[in-house]
């Protein structure tokens, strides 16, 4: 299993501006949807791998624990998630098994 910070959907409009500010510009290009990751790996593996891509069910718990940690980055992240990023971010889980 591979866990990756990702997107439920690509941000648009004002939310894209907020996302790029939060992710500090070019780093925003590193966040992709579960389907994007599955397609990338499928291209590389062809028919030799079974790939399952899904959103992690621990999304809420992980963020809440991060916010409660008191870390300055956690406080900053909460401000941005409250501006709407909460609705587009996720954690992508990839399960890859050789056939």
Number of C-alpha atoms within 10 A of each C-alpha: 10 9 14 19 17 22 23 18 15 14 18 10 7 10 16 14 13 18 23 16 14 17 16 10 11 9 12 15 9 11 21 20 22 24 16 14 19 19 14 11 16 16 10 10 14 10 11 11 15 14 18 14 20 16 20 16 12 11 15 12 10 12 17 13 11 16 18 11 12 10 11 9 12 16 14 12 19 17 14 16 17 10 13 15 20 17 14 16 22 26 22 26 21 20 15 17 11 9 8
